[in-house]
Every structure is written in structure tokens, then in C-alpha cells.
Amino acid sequence: MNKYKLLGLGMLLDAIGMVSFVIPGFGEFTDIVWAPISALLMTKLYDGKAGKVAGVITLLEEGLPGLDIIPTFTIMWFYTYVFSAQKSYNKA
């Protein structure tokens, strides 16, 4: 998948996770359903150990109340394509 399409998809998934934050009471119920789905999607979108760690972080972030505001998919995209890319560039 193109990295910019992945960024757009990640922003969409972050927005879906934040929607439950807007609806008090009902949002906590939807988080129980959304947390494992978002963790699975994170591990499918990002391979390797980083994807698995991000999946666990996403599961916790979506499952714990009040943390829905954190854009984990977008943060993971920046980690993968900006920060890790700079590390590999500096090694060469």
C-alpha cells in the first residue's frame, strides 16, 4: 500500500476511535468492541515487532477510558516513515 494512502487510512481509523470519545456513556461500550479490532488492524497494517507492539499500545489506548484522543495509527505512521526512515538513512 502507498505510504500516503496508509496515512489517510490511519487518520480515518483514528477518527473512528475518537468518535466514541464524543458520546459520553455510549462511548465506553463501543471502546470495548473497537479496541481489539483496532489492535488487529494495527498489526495487519504494520509488520514485524513494531506492528505487534503498536497493536498492544492501540488495544490499551482504545480500551482505557479517556485515552481515545491519542492518534495511535498516525503516530505509528510517523514512527515508521519519518523517524525510522531517518535512522536507516543515517546508518548508510
PyMOL Python script that loads the backbone (N, CA, C, O; Angstrom):
from pymol import cmd

cmd.read_pdbstr("""\
ATOM      1  N   MET A   1       0.841  -1.173   0.000  1.00  0.00           N
ATOM      2  CA  MET A   1       0.000   0.000   0.000  1.00  0.00           C
ATOM      3  C   MET A   1       0.892   1.244   0.000  1.00  0.00           C
ATOM      4  O   MET A   1       1.913   1.276   0.687  1.00  0.00           O
ATOM      5  N   ASN A   2       0.518   2.241  -0.749  1.00  0.00           N
ATOM      6  CA  ASN A   2       1.218   3.512  -0.799  1.00  0.00           C
ATOM      7  C   ASN A   2       1.253   4.120   0.606  1.00  0.00           C
ATOM      8  O   ASN A   2       0.265   4.065   1.337  1.00  0.00           O
ATOM      9  N   LYS A   3       2.392   4.697   0.973  1.00  0.00           N
ATOM     10  CA  LYS A   3       2.527   5.197   2.345  1.00  0.00           C
ATOM     11  C   LYS A   3       1.560   6.341   2.635  1.00  0.00           C
ATOM     12  O   LYS A   3       1.156   6.512   3.785  1.00  0.00           O
ATOM     13  N   TYR A   4       1.181   7.122   1.640  1.00  0.00           N
ATOM     14  CA  TYR A   4       0.244   8.213   1.884  1.00  0.00           C
ATOM     15  C   TYR A   4      -1.197   7.710   1.998  1.00  0.00           C
ATOM     16  O   TYR A   4      -2.007   8.290   2.721  1.00  0.00           O
ATOM     17  N   LYS A   5      -1.507   6.639   1.289  1.00  0.00           N
ATOM     18  CA  LYS A   5      -2.814   6.009   1.470  1.00  0.00           C
ATOM     19  C   LYS A   5      -2.893   5.397   2.866  1.00  0.00           C
ATOM     20  O   LYS A   5      -3.944   5.430   3.507  1.00  0.00           O
ATOM     21  N   LEU A   6      -1.779   4.838   3.331  1.00  0.00           N
ATOM     22  CA  LEU A   6      -1.719   4.271   4.676  1.00  0.00           C
ATOM     23  C   LEU A   6      -1.905   5.369   5.726  1.00  0.00           C
ATOM     24  O   LEU A   6      -2.561   5.148   6.744  1.00  0.00           O
ATOM     25  N   LEU A   7      -1.336   6.539   5.484  1.00  0.00           N
ATOM     26  CA  LEU A   7      -1.532   7.677   6.386  1.00  0.00           C
ATOM     27  C   LEU A   7      -3.000   8.078   6.426  1.00  0.00           C
ATOM     28  O   LEU A   7      -3.552   8.304   7.503  1.00  0.00           O
ATOM     29  N   GLY A   8      -3.631   8.167   5.269  1.00  0.00           N
ATOM     30  CA  GLY A   8      -5.053   8.519   5.213  1.00  0.00           C
ATOM     31  C   GLY A   8      -5.923   7.502   5.922  1.00  0.00           C
ATOM     32  O   GLY A   8      -6.846   7.862   6.652  1.00  0.00           O
ATOM     33  N   LEU A   9      -5.626   6.221   5.704  1.00  0.00           N
ATOM     34  CA  LEU A   9      -6.372   5.164   6.375  1.00  0.00           C
ATOM     35  C   LEU A   9      -6.170   5.246   7.883  1.00  0.00           C
ATOM     36  O   LEU A   9      -7.117   5.083   8.652  1.00  0.00           O
ATOM     37  N   GLY A  10      -4.936   5.498   8.298  1.00  0.00           N
ATOM     38  CA  GLY A  10      -4.654   5.630   9.725  1.00  0.00           C
ATOM     39  C   GLY A  10      -5.396   6.793  10.356  1.00  0.00           C
ATOM     40  O   GLY A  10      -5.905   6.682  11.471  1.00  0.00           O
ATOM     41  N   MET A  11      -5.459   7.914   9.639  1.00  0.00           N
ATOM     42  CA  MET A  11      -6.195   9.073  10.157  1.00  0.00           C
ATOM     43  C   MET A  11      -7.692   8.768  10.254  1.00  0.00           C
ATOM     44  O   MET A  11      -8.362   9.205  11.190  1.00  0.00           O
ATOM     45  N   LEU A  12      -8.205   8.019   9.287  1.00  0.00           N
ATOM     46  CA  LEU A  12      -9.610   7.610   9.337  1.00  0.00           C
ATOM     47  C   LEU A  12      -9.861   6.694  10.534  1.00  0.00           C
ATOM     48  O   LEU A  12     -10.846   6.865  11.253  1.00  0.00           O
ATOM     49  N   LEU A  13      -8.978   5.729  10.745  1.00  0.00           N
ATOM     50  CA  LEU A  13      -9.138   4.815  11.880  1.00  0.00           C
ATOM     51  C   LEU A  13      -8.998   5.546  13.217  1.00  0.00           C
ATOM     52  O   LEU A  13      -9.696   5.217  14.176  1.00  0.00           O
ATOM     53  N   ASP A  14      -8.110   6.526  13.287  1.00  0.00           N
ATOM     54  CA  ASP A  14      -8.005   7.352  14.490  1.00  0.00           C
ATOM     55  C   ASP A  14      -9.300   8.131  14.726  1.00  0.00           C
ATOM     56  O   ASP A  14      -9.761   8.254  15.861  1.00  0.00           O
ATOM     57  N   ALA A  15      -9.885   8.657  13.642  1.00  0.00           N
ATOM     58  CA  ALA A  15     -11.147   9.401  13.760  1.00  0.00           C
ATOM     59  C   ALA A  15     -12.268   8.492  14.256  1.00  0.00           C
ATOM     60  O   ALA A  15     -13.089   8.912  15.072  1.00  0.00           O
ATOM     61  N   ILE A  16     -12.308   7.255  13.773  1.00  0.00           N
ATOM     62  CA  ILE A  16     -13.323   6.303  14.231  1.00  0.00           C
ATOM     63  C   ILE A  16     -13.147   6.052  15.727  1.00  0.00           C
ATOM     64  O   ILE A  16     -14.128   5.997  16.470  1.00  0.00           O
ATOM     65  N   GLY A  17     -11.911   5.903  16.163  1.00  0.00           N
ATOM     66  CA  GLY A  17     -11.655   5.698  17.586  1.00  0.00           C
ATOM     67  C   GLY A  17     -12.035   6.895  18.433  1.00  0.00           C
ATOM     68  O   GLY A  17     -12.449   6.734  19.582  1.00  0.00           O
ATOM     69  N   MET A  18     -11.899   8.102  17.880  1.00  0.00           N
ATOM     70  CA  MET A  18     -12.228   9.317  18.630  1.00  0.00           C
ATOM     71  C   MET A  18     -13.725   9.596  18.679  1.00  0.00           C
ATOM     72  O   MET A  18     -14.186  10.317  19.564  1.00  0.00           O
ATOM     73  N   VAL A  19     -14.482   9.043  17.755  1.00  0.00           N
ATOM     74  CA  VAL A  19     -15.934   9.265  17.736  1.00  0.00           C
ATOM     75  C   VAL A  19     -16.557   8.775  19.038  1.00  0.00           C
ATOM     76  O   VAL A  19     -17.474   9.405  19.563  1.00  0.00           O
ATOM     77  N   SER A  20     -16.071   7.670  19.553  1.00  0.00           N
ATOM     78  CA  SER A  20     -16.633   7.150  20.797  1.00  0.00           C
ATOM     79  C   SER A  20     -16.352   8.085  21.973  1.00  0.00           C
ATOM     80  O   SER A  20     -17.073   8.056  22.970  1.00  0.00           O
ATOM     81  N   PHE A  21     -15.320   8.908  21.867  1.00  0.00           N
ATOM     82  CA  PHE A  21     -14.979   9.871  22.912  1.00  0.00           C
ATOM     83  C   PHE A  21     -16.024  10.980  22.996  1.00  0.00           C
ATOM     84  O   PHE A  21     -16.216  11.581  24.053  1.00  0.00           O
ATOM     85  N   VAL A  22     -16.692  11.245  21.887  1.00  0.00           N
ATOM     86  CA  VAL A  22     -17.674  12.327  21.807  1.00  0.00           C
ATOM     87  C   VAL A  22     -18.985  11.946  22.491  1.00  0.00           C
ATOM     88  O   VAL A  22     -19.677  12.820  23.015  1.00  0.00           O
ATOM     89  N   ILE A  23     -19.335  10.682  22.496  1.00  0.00           N
ATOM     90  CA  ILE A  23     -20.623  10.235  23.025  1.00  0.00           C
ATOM     91  C   ILE A  23     -20.419   9.686  24.443  1.00  0.00           C
ATOM     92  O   ILE A  23     -20.018   8.533  24.597  1.00  0.00           O
ATOM     93  N   PRO A  24     -20.685  10.489  25.479  1.00  0.00           N
ATOM     94  CA  PRO A  24     -20.486  10.015  26.850  1.00  0.00           C
ATOM     95  C   PRO A  24     -21.395   8.824  27.172  1.00  0.00           C
ATOM     96  O   PRO A  24     -22.549   8.772  26.744  1.00  0.00           O
ATOM     97  N   GLY A  25     -20.863   7.891  27.919  1.00  0.00           N
ATOM     98  CA  GLY A  25     -21.634   6.709  28.310  1.00  0.00           C
ATOM     99  C   GLY A  25     -21.619   5.632  27.240  1.00  0.00           C
ATOM    100  O   GLY A  25     -21.153   4.518  27.483  1.00  0.00           O
ATOM    101  N   PHE A  26     -22.123   5.955  26.063  1.00  0.00           N
ATOM    102  CA  PHE A  26     -22.158   5.002  24.957  1.00  0.00           C
ATOM    103  C   PHE A  26     -20.758   4.733  24.423  1.00  0.00           C
ATOM    104  O   PHE A  26     -20.467   3.640  23.938  1.00  0.00           O
ATOM    105  N   GLY A  27     -19.903   5.729  24.515  1.00  0.00           N
ATOM    106  CA  GLY A  27     -18.542   5.613  24.004  1.00  0.00           C
ATOM    107  C   GLY A  27     -17.739   4.515  24.683  1.00  0.00           C
ATOM    108  O   GLY A  27     -16.959   3.818  24.035  1.00  0.00           O
ATOM    109  N   GLU A  28     -17.927   4.364  25.978  1.00  0.00           N
ATOM    110  CA  GLU A  28     -17.185   3.326  26.700  1.00  0.00           C
ATOM    111  C   GLU A  28     -17.575   1.927  26.214  1.00  0.00           C
ATOM    112  O   GLU A  28     -16.726   1.039  26.136  1.00  0.00           O
ATOM    113  N   PHE A  29     -18.842   1.732  25.891  1.00  0.00           N
ATOM    114  CA  PHE A  29     -19.291   0.445  25.361  1.00  0.00           C
ATOM    115  C   PHE A  29     -18.680   0.178  23.992  1.00  0.00           C
ATOM    116  O   PHE A  29     -18.228  -0.934  23.720  1.00  0.00           O
ATOM    117  N   THR A  30     -18.665   1.182  23.138  1.00  0.00           N
ATOM    118  CA  THR A  30     -18.107   0.984  21.798  1.00  0.00           C
ATOM    119  C   THR A  30     -16.596   0.763  21.857  1.00  0.00           C
ATOM    120  O   THR A  30     -16.031   0.092  20.993  1.00  0.00           O
ATOM    121  N   ASP A  31     -15.941   1.327  22.877  1.00  0.00           N
ATOM    122  CA  ASP A  31     -14.495   1.098  23.032  1.00  0.00           C
ATOM    123  C   ASP A  31     -14.173  -0.368  23.282  1.00  0.00           C
ATOM    124  O   ASP A  31     -13.141  -0.868  22.835  1.00  0.00           O
ATOM    125  N   ILE A  32     -15.047  -1.045  23.989  1.00  0.00           N
ATOM    126  CA  ILE A  32     -14.831  -2.472  24.262  1.00  0.00           C
ATOM    127  C   ILE A  32     -14.820  -3.263  22.959  1.00  0.00           C
ATOM    128  O   ILE A  32     -14.063  -4.223  22.816  1.00  0.00           O
ATOM    129  N   VAL A  33     -15.645  -2.867  22.028  1.00  0.00           N
ATOM    130  CA  VAL A  33     -15.709  -3.537  20.730  1.00  0.00           C
ATOM    131  C   VAL A  33     -14.573  -3.055  19.820  1.00  0.00           C
ATOM    132  O   VAL A  33     -13.953  -3.861  19.126  1.00  0.00           O
ATOM    133  N   TRP A  34     -14.300  -1.746  19.821  1.00  0.00           N
ATOM    134  CA  TRP A  34     -13.336  -1.164  18.895  1.00  0.00           C
ATOM    135  C   TRP A  34     -11.893  -1.482  19.272  1.00  0.00           C
ATOM    136  O   TRP A  34     -11.050  -1.605  18.384  1.00  0.00           O
ATOM    137  N   ALA A  35     -11.584  -1.619  20.551  1.00  0.00           N
ATOM    138  CA  ALA A  35     -10.195  -1.820  20.990  1.00  0.00           C
ATOM    139  C   ALA A  35      -9.539  -3.051  20.343  1.00  0.00           C
ATOM    140  O   ALA A  35      -8.458  -2.912  19.772  1.00  0.00           O
ATOM    141  N   PRO A  36     -10.138  -4.236  20.405  1.00  0.00           N
ATOM    142  CA  PRO A  36      -9.472  -5.381  19.759  1.00  0.00           C
ATOM    143  C   PRO A  36      -9.457  -5.290  18.233  1.00  0.00           C
ATOM    144  O   PRO A  36      -8.531  -5.784  17.590  1.00  0.00           O
ATOM    145  N   ILE A  37     -10.477  -4.661  17.655  1.00  0.00           N
ATOM    146  CA  ILE A  37     -10.499  -4.502  16.196  1.00  0.00           C
ATOM    147  C   ILE A  37      -9.358  -3.588  15.756  1.00  0.00           C
ATOM    148  O   ILE A  37      -8.645  -3.888  14.799  1.00  0.00           O
ATOM    149  N   SER A  38      -9.194  -2.473  16.463  1.00  0.00           N
ATOM    150  CA  SER A  38      -8.128  -1.539  16.096  1.00  0.00           C
ATOM    151  C   SER A  38      -6.749  -2.150  16.318  1.00  0.00           C
ATOM    152  O   SER A  38      -5.828  -1.894  15.541  1.00  0.00           O
ATOM    153  N   ALA A  39      -6.596  -2.954  17.367  1.00  0.00           N
ATOM    154  CA  ALA A  39      -5.310  -3.624  17.608  1.00  0.00           C
ATOM    155  C   ALA A  39      -4.995  -4.603  16.481  1.00  0.00           C
ATOM    156  O   ALA A  39      -3.857  -4.669  16.018  1.00  0.00           O
ATOM    157  N   LEU A  40      -5.984  -5.354  16.042  1.00  0.00           N
ATOM    158  CA  LEU A  40      -5.792  -6.292  14.934  1.00  0.00           C
ATOM    159  C   LEU A  40      -5.440  -5.549  13.648  1.00  0.00           C
ATOM    160  O   LEU A  40      -4.547  -5.965  12.910  1.00  0.00           O
ATOM    161  N   LEU A  41      -6.138  -4.456  13.384  1.00  0.00           N
ATOM    162  CA  LEU A  41      -5.840  -3.663  12.185  1.00  0.00           C
ATOM    163  C   LEU A  41      -4.419  -3.102  12.233  1.00  0.00           C
ATOM    164  O   LEU A  41      -3.725  -3.075  11.216  1.00  0.00           O
ATOM    165  N   MET A  42      -3.991  -2.659  13.405  1.00  0.00           N
ATOM    166  CA  MET A  42      -2.636  -2.116  13.544  1.00  0.00           C
ATOM    167  C   MET A  42      -1.596  -3.184  13.214  1.00  0.00           C
ATOM    168  O   MET A  42      -0.624  -2.903  12.512  1.00  0.00           O
ATOM    169  N   THR A  43      -1.787  -4.396  13.709  1.00  0.00           N
ATOM    170  CA  THR A  43      -0.813  -5.458  13.438  1.00  0.00           C
ATOM    171  C   THR A  43      -0.847  -5.887  11.973  1.00  0.00           C
ATOM    172  O   THR A  43       0.163  -6.357  11.449  1.00  0.00           O
ATOM    173  N   LYS A  44      -1.984  -5.735  11.307  1.00  0.00           N
ATOM    174  CA  LYS A  44      -2.070  -6.069   9.878  1.00  0.00           C
ATOM    175  C   LYS A  44      -1.447  -4.980   9.000  1.00  0.00           C
ATOM    176  O   LYS A  44      -0.871  -5.278   7.954  1.00  0.00           O
ATOM    177  N   LEU A  45      -1.563  -3.726   9.424  1.00  0.00           N
ATOM    178  CA  LEU A  45      -1.040  -2.622   8.623  1.00  0.00           C
ATOM    179  C   LEU A  45       0.473  -2.468   8.759  1.00  0.00           C
ATOM    180  O   LEU A  45       1.137  -2.030   7.819  1.00  0.00           O
ATOM    181  N   TYR A  46       1.020  -2.822   9.916  1.00  0.00           N
ATOM    182  CA  TYR A  46       2.452  -2.653  10.166  1.00  0.00           C
ATOM    183  C   TYR A  46       3.048  -3.992  10.579  1.00  0.00           C
ATOM    184  O   TYR A  46       2.633  -4.591  11.571  1.00  0.00           O
ATOM    185  N   ASP A  47       4.024  -4.451   9.809  1.00  0.00           N
ATOM    186  CA  ASP A  47       4.626  -5.762  10.029  1.00  0.00           C
ATOM    187  C   ASP A  47       5.640  -5.734  11.162  1.00  0.00           C
ATOM    188  O   ASP A  47       6.055  -4.679  11.642  1.00  0.00           O
ATOM    189  N   GLY A  48       6.017  -6.938  11.566  1.00  0.00           N
ATOM    190  CA  GLY A  48       7.124  -7.109  12.493  1.00  0.00           C
ATOM    191  C   GLY A  48       6.821  -6.754  13.929  1.00  0.00           C
ATOM    192  O   GLY A  48       5.671  -6.594  14.339  1.00  0.00           O
ATOM    193  N   LYS A  49       7.900  -6.639  14.671  1.00  0.00           N
ATOM    194  CA  LYS A  49       7.808  -6.376  16.103  1.00  0.00           C
ATOM    195  C   LYS A  49       7.160  -5.020  16.383  1.00  0.00           C
ATOM    196  O   LYS A  49       6.373  -4.888  17.320  1.00  0.00           O
ATOM    197  N   ALA A  50       7.488  -4.022  15.578  1.00  0.00           N
ATOM    198  CA  ALA A  50       6.917  -2.689  15.770  1.00  0.00           C
ATOM    199  C   ALA A  50       5.394  -2.722  15.634  1.00  0.00           C
ATOM    200  O   ALA A  50       4.694  -2.059  16.398  1.00  0.00           O
ATOM    201  N   GLY A  51       4.881  -3.478  14.681  1.00  0.00           N
ATOM    202  CA  GLY A  51       3.436  -3.603  14.496  1.00  0.00           C
ATOM    203  C   GLY A  51       2.764  -4.303  15.660  1.00  0.00           C
ATOM    204  O   GLY A  51       1.659  -3.938  16.063  1.00  0.00           O
ATOM    205  N   LYS A  52       3.435  -5.311  16.200  1.00  0.00           N
ATOM    206  CA  LYS A  52       2.868  -6.024  17.349  1.00  0.00           C
ATOM    207  C   LYS A  52       2.845  -5.142  18.594  1.00  0.00           C
ATOM    208  O   LYS A  52       1.860  -5.123  19.333  1.00  0.00           O
ATOM    209  N   VAL A  53       3.931  -4.417  18.818  1.00  0.00           N
ATOM    210  CA  VAL A  53       3.982  -3.502  19.967  1.00  0.00           C
ATOM    211  C   VAL A  53       2.925  -2.414  19.803  1.00  0.00           C
ATOM    212  O   VAL A  53       2.222  -2.084  20.759  1.00  0.00           O
ATOM    213  N   ALA A  54       2.809  -1.859  18.607  1.00  0.00           N
ATOM    214  CA  ALA A  54       1.802  -0.828  18.345  1.00  0.00           C
ATOM    215  C   ALA A  54       0.390  -1.382  18.526  1.00  0.00           C
ATOM    216  O   ALA A  54      -0.504  -0.667  18.978  1.00  0.00           O
ATOM    217  N   GLY A  55       0.188  -2.645  18.177  1.00  0.00           N
ATOM    218  CA  GLY A  55      -1.117  -3.275  18.379  1.00  0.00           C
ATOM    219  C   GLY A  55      -1.490  -3.345  19.848  1.00  0.00           C
ATOM    220  O   GLY A  55      -2.636  -3.087  20.214  1.00  0.00           O
ATOM    221  N   VAL A  56      -0.534  -3.692  20.685  1.00  0.00           N
ATOM    222  CA  VAL A  56      -0.785  -3.749  22.136  1.00  0.00           C
ATOM    223  C   VAL A  56      -1.065  -2.344  22.669  1.00  0.00           C
ATOM    224  O   VAL A  56      -1.979  -2.148  23.470  1.00  0.00           O
ATOM    225  N   ILE A  57      -0.278  -1.375  22.221  1.00  0.00           N
ATOM    226  CA  ILE A  57      -0.486   0.008  22.664  1.00  0.00           C
ATOM    227  C   ILE A  57      -1.862   0.501  22.222  1.00  0.00           C
ATOM    228  O   ILE A  57      -2.555   1.172  22.987  1.00  0.00           O
ATOM    229  N   THR A  58      -2.257   0.176  21.004  1.00  0.00           N
ATOM    230  CA  THR A  58      -3.570   0.569  20.498  1.00  0.00           C
ATOM    231  C   THR A  58      -4.682  -0.083  21.303  1.00  0.00           C
ATOM    232  O   THR A  58      -5.682   0.561  21.619  1.00  0.00           O
ATOM    233  N   LEU A  59      -4.514  -1.349  21.636  1.00  0.00           N
ATOM    234  CA  LEU A  59      -5.509  -2.048  22.443  1.00  0.00           C
ATOM    235  C   LEU A  59      -5.691  -1.348  23.786  1.00  0.00           C
ATOM    236  O   LEU A  59      -6.821  -1.133  24.224  1.00  0.00           O
ATOM    237  N   LEU A  60      -4.597  -0.994  24.435  1.00  0.00           N
ATOM    238  CA  LEU A  60      -4.673  -0.299  25.724  1.00  0.00           C
ATOM    239  C   LEU A  60      -5.256   1.102  25.572  1.00  0.00           C
ATOM    240  O   LEU A  60      -6.099   1.523  26.365  1.00  0.00           O
ATOM    241  N   GLU A  61      -4.802   1.816  24.550  1.00  0.00           N
ATOM    242  CA  GLU A  61      -5.259   3.194  24.336  1.00  0.00           C
ATOM    243  C   GLU A  61      -6.758   3.246  24.062  1.00  0.00           C
ATOM    244  O   GLU A  61      -7.451   4.117  24.589  1.00  0.00           O
ATOM    245  N   GLU A  62      -7.255   2.347  23.264  1.00  0.00           N
ATOM    246  CA  GLU A  62      -8.686   2.341  22.953  1.00  0.00           C
ATOM    247  C   GLU A  62      -9.505   1.726  24.080  1.00  0.00           C
ATOM    248  O   GLU A  62     -10.674   2.073  24.252  1.00  0.00           O
ATOM    249  N   GLY A  63      -8.921   0.832  24.838  1.00  0.00           N
ATOM    250  CA  GLY A  63      -9.661   0.149  25.901  1.00  0.00           C
ATOM    251  C   GLY A  63      -9.772   0.947  27.183  1.00  0.00           C
ATOM    252  O   GLY A  63     -10.748   0.804  27.921  1.00  0.00           O
ATOM    253  N   LEU A  64      -8.786   1.786  27.460  1.00  0.00           N
ATOM    254  CA  LEU A  64      -8.815   2.565  28.688  1.00  0.00           C
ATOM    255  C   LEU A  64      -9.607   3.854  28.473  1.00  0.00           C
ATOM    256  O   LEU A  64      -9.453   4.510  27.443  1.00  0.00           O
ATOM    257  N   PRO A  65     -10.447   4.216  29.430  1.00  0.00           N
ATOM    258  CA  PRO A  65     -11.265   5.415  29.257  1.00  0.00           C
ATOM    259  C   PRO A  65     -10.428   6.695  29.251  1.00  0.00           C
ATOM    260  O   PRO A  65      -9.467   6.832  30.008  1.00  0.00           O
ATOM    261  N   GLY A  66     -10.813   7.620  28.386  1.00  0.00           N
ATOM    262  CA  GLY A  66     -10.186   8.927  28.333  1.00  0.00           C
ATOM    263  C   GLY A  66      -8.964   9.046  27.437  1.00  0.00           C
ATOM    264  O   GLY A  66      -8.445  10.147  27.254  1.00  0.00           O
ATOM    265  N   LEU A  67      -8.498   7.950  26.880  1.00  0.00           N
ATOM    266  CA  LEU A  67      -7.292   7.988  26.051  1.00  0.00           C
ATOM    267  C   LEU A  67      -7.592   7.961  24.554  1.00  0.00           C
ATOM    268  O   LEU A  67      -6.675   7.888  23.735  1.00  0.00           O
ATOM    269  N   ASP A  68      -8.857   8.018  24.204  1.00  0.00           N
ATOM    270  CA  ASP A  68      -9.252   7.929  22.786  1.00  0.00           C
ATOM    271  C   ASP A  68      -8.702   9.077  21.947  1.00  0.00           C
ATOM    272  O   ASP A  68      -8.638   8.969  20.722  1.00  0.00           O
ATOM    273  N   ILE A  69      -8.318  10.130  22.564  1.00  0.00           N
ATOM    274  CA  ILE A  69      -7.849  11.314  21.845  1.00  0.00           C
ATOM    275  C   ILE A  69      -6.471  11.098  21.218  1.00  0.00           C
ATOM    276  O   ILE A  69      -6.078  11.856  20.331  1.00  0.00           O
ATOM    277  N   ILE A  70      -5.738  10.087  21.656  1.00  0.00           N
ATOM    278  CA  ILE A  70      -4.392   9.819  21.148  1.00  0.00           C
ATOM    279  C   ILE A  70      -4.491   9.163  19.765  1.00  0.00           C
ATOM    280  O   ILE A  70      -5.117   8.111  19.635  1.00  0.00           O
ATOM    281  N   PRO A  71      -3.890   9.757  18.737  1.00  0.00           N
ATOM    282  CA  PRO A  71      -3.967   9.206  17.370  1.00  0.00           C
ATOM    283  C   PRO A  71      -2.878   8.145  17.125  1.00  0.00           C
ATOM    284  O   PRO A  71      -1.876   8.434  16.471  1.00  0.00           O
ATOM    285  N   THR A  72      -3.063   6.953  17.633  1.00  0.00           N
ATOM    286  CA  THR A  72      -2.015   5.928  17.580  1.00  0.00           C
ATOM    287  C   THR A  72      -1.662   5.489  16.164  1.00  0.00           C
ATOM    288  O   THR A  72      -0.494   5.217  15.883  1.00  0.00           O
ATOM    289  N   PHE A  73      -2.639   5.412  15.270  1.00  0.00           N
ATOM    290  CA  PHE A  73      -2.340   4.999  13.897  1.00  0.00           C
ATOM    291  C   PHE A  73      -1.463   6.046  13.204  1.00  0.00           C
ATOM    292  O   PHE A  73      -0.532   5.702  12.476  1.00  0.00           O
ATOM    293  N   THR A  74      -1.767   7.312  13.436  1.00  0.00           N
ATOM    294  CA  THR A  74      -0.983   8.389  12.837  1.00  0.00           C
ATOM    295  C   THR A  74       0.413   8.436  13.439  1.00  0.00           C
ATOM    296  O   THR A  74       1.393   8.638  12.722  1.00  0.00           O
ATOM    297  N   ILE A  75       0.510   8.253  14.732  1.00  0.00           N
ATOM    298  CA  ILE A  75       1.819   8.229  15.399  1.00  0.00           C
ATOM    299  C   ILE A  75       2.662   7.082  14.855  1.00  0.00           C
ATOM    300  O   ILE A  75       3.859   7.249  14.620  1.00  0.00           O
ATOM    301  N   MET A  76       2.047   5.919  14.653  1.00  0.00           N
ATOM    302  CA  MET A  76       2.775   4.775  14.121  1.00  0.00           C
ATOM    303  C   MET A  76       3.255   5.041  12.697  1.00  0.00           C
ATOM    304  O   MET A  76       4.351   4.621  12.326  1.00  0.00           O
ATOM    305  N   TRP A  77       2.446   5.734  11.897  1.00  0.00           N
ATOM    306  CA  TRP A  77       2.864   6.084  10.545  1.00  0.00           C
ATOM    307  C   TRP A  77       4.105   6.969  10.593  1.00  0.00           C
ATOM    308  O   TRP A  77       5.068   6.728   9.866  1.00  0.00           O
ATOM    309  N   PHE A  78       4.087   7.991  11.443  1.00  0.00           N
ATOM    310  CA  PHE A  78       5.249   8.873  11.571  1.00  0.00           C
ATOM    311  C   PHE A  78       6.466   8.121  12.085  1.00  0.00           C
ATOM    312  O   PHE A  78       7.586   8.368  11.636  1.00  0.00           O
ATOM    313  N   TYR A  79       6.255   7.204  13.025  1.00  0.00           N
ATOM    314  CA  TYR A  79       7.365   6.390  13.519  1.00  0.00           C
ATOM    315  C   TYR A  79       7.970   5.567  12.385  1.00  0.00           C
ATOM    316  O   TYR A  79       9.191   5.491  12.250  1.00  0.00           O
ATOM    317  N   THR A  80       7.113   4.953  11.573  1.00  0.00           N
ATOM    318  CA  THR A  80       7.577   4.071  10.507  1.00  0.00           C
ATOM    319  C   THR A  80       8.225   4.825   9.349  1.00  0.00           C
ATOM    320  O   THR A  80       9.299   4.445   8.881  1.00  0.00           O
ATOM    321  N   TYR A  81       7.579   5.882   8.894  1.00  0.00           N
ATOM    322  CA  TYR A  81       8.022   6.536   7.659  1.00  0.00           C
ATOM    323  C   TYR A  81       8.841   7.807   7.852  1.00  0.00           C
ATOM    324  O   TYR A  81       9.441   8.295   6.894  1.00  0.00           O
ATOM    325  N   VAL A  82       8.882   8.349   9.053  1.00  0.00           N
ATOM    326  CA  VAL A  82       9.668   9.564   9.278  1.00  0.00           C
ATOM    327  C   VAL A  82      10.842   9.264  10.201  1.00  0.00           C
ATOM    328  O   VAL A  82      11.997   9.453   9.817  1.00  0.00           O
ATOM    329  N   PHE A  83      10.559   8.801  11.406  1.00  0.00           N
ATOM    330  CA  PHE A  83      11.632   8.614  12.389  1.00  0.00           C
ATOM    331  C   PHE A  83      12.510   7.403  12.081  1.00  0.00           C
ATOM    332  O   PHE A  83      13.734   7.508  12.155  1.00  0.00           O
ATOM    333  N   SER A  84      11.924   6.265  11.738  1.00  0.00           N
ATOM    334  CA  SER A  84      12.716   5.086  11.399  1.00  0.00           C
ATOM    335  C   SER A  84      13.424   5.265  10.068  1.00  0.00           C
ATOM    336  O   SER A  84      14.523   4.743   9.883  1.00  0.00           O
ATOM    337  N   ALA A  85      12.824   5.984   9.148  1.00  0.00           N
ATOM    338  CA  ALA A  85      13.459   6.235   7.852  1.00  0.00           C
ATOM    339  C   ALA A  85      14.706   7.098   8.033  1.00  0.00           C
ATOM    340  O   ALA A  85      15.697   6.899   7.331  1.00  0.00           O
ATOM    341  N   GLN A  86      14.672   8.039   8.950  1.00  0.00           N
ATOM    342  CA  GLN A  86      15.850   8.876   9.227  1.00  0.00           C
ATOM    343  C   GLN A  86      16.963   8.057   9.850  1.00  0.00           C
ATOM    344  O   GLN A  86      18.135   8.275   9.545  1.00  0.00           O
ATOM    345  N   LYS A  87      16.613   7.110  10.724  1.00  0.00           N
ATOM    346  CA  LYS A  87      17.621   6.249  11.336  1.00  0.00           C
ATOM    347  C   LYS A  87      18.331   5.417  10.287  1.00  0.00           C
ATOM    348  O   LYS A  87      19.559   5.326  10.290  1.00  0.00           O
ATOM    349  N   SER A  88      17.564   4.805   9.385  1.00  0.00           N
ATOM    350  CA  SER A  88      18.181   3.968   8.360  1.00  0.00           C
ATOM    351  C   SER A  88      18.987   4.805   7.375  1.00  0.00           C
ATOM    352  O   SER A  88      19.987   4.332   6.835  1.00  0.00           O
ATOM    353  N   TYR A  89      18.569   6.028   7.138  1.00  0.00           N
ATOM    354  CA  TYR A  89      19.316   6.920   6.250  1.00  0.00           C
ATOM    355  C   TYR A  89      20.657   7.313   6.876  1.00  0.00           C
ATOM    356  O   TYR A  89      21.673   7.385   6.186  1.00  0.00           O
ATOM    357  N   ASN A  90      20.652   7.563   8.176  1.00  0.00           N
ATOM    358  CA  ASN A  90      21.883   7.968   8.861  1.00  0.00           C
ATOM    359  C   ASN A  90      22.891   6.825   8.952  1.00  0.00           C
ATOM    360  O   ASN A  90      24.090   7.083   9.053  1.00  0.00           O
ATOM    361  N   LYS A  91      22.446   5.580   8.920  1.00  0.00           N
ATOM    362  CA  LYS A  91      23.341   4.426   9.003  1.00  0.00           C
ATOM    363  C   LYS A  91      24.135   4.232   7.715  1.00  0.00           C
ATOM    364  O   LYS A  91      25.246   3.703   7.750  1.00  0.00           O
ATOM    365  N   ALA A  92      23.588   4.644   6.600  1.00  0.00           N
ATOM    366  CA  ALA A  92      24.224   4.403   5.300  1.00  0.00           C
ATOM    367  C   ALA A  92      25.431   5.244   5.067  1.00  0.00           C
ATOM    368  O   ALA A  92      26.061   5.142   4.015  1.00  0.00           O
TER     369      ALA A  92
END
""", "prot")
cmd.dss("prot")
cmd.show_as("cartoon", "prot")
cmd.util.cbc("prot")
cmd.orient("prot")
